[in-house]
């Protein structure tokens, strides 16, 4: 899936389907969807900003926040990676603000998951900084609608 994620421009049909799996009652399926979406979302992918917006449009942020409640370190790690990518790629999105992603990321800074993973902790701190900047209106255009 990783190689396809880098070259597959028709992901407009694939991303929403995978994003729907984030809402699965089966945590293993939701966590796997999170890992798969990360491959589309990661900055190595040329279309990462487009994919980020698509994930947000299908309530991806809300589903990811629900996944953070699971105590499984692997699930929390993959979920945080994807939330960070969303926050860094499209910090101006009102959907991130409405879902409460900033508050969730801030609360995760005090967890064992981040104390054990310095790279992830740095990504979370970068995501928080971007969200704070855009949500405070400091960027000069706080009227961004939707994504």
C-alpha angles and dihedrals in degrees: 000000000000095000092046090051090063097052107025108104093171089071088120086092097039101045096059091049093050090043090056088059088064086074093054118131086223105083092201091058092046092048091049090050088053091052092047094049090050088064090057093042102045116111091245087073112085092216096047096121092050091049091048091056091048092052091050093048091061094051093263093150093056092049091049092051089055089053091055088069092069113096094218106116093212092053092047092048095051090044093051092048091055094043089051092051091049091048094047096042098047108011091155092066114121087207090069091050093046092050092052096239094152093056091045093051091048091052091050091059088077096055133101090241091072096038087061096046116051095180091054091045089054090049091050091050091050091049091049091050092051094046092048091051095050097037092050090057092238092132092071099246114074094157097085109143125213109333 
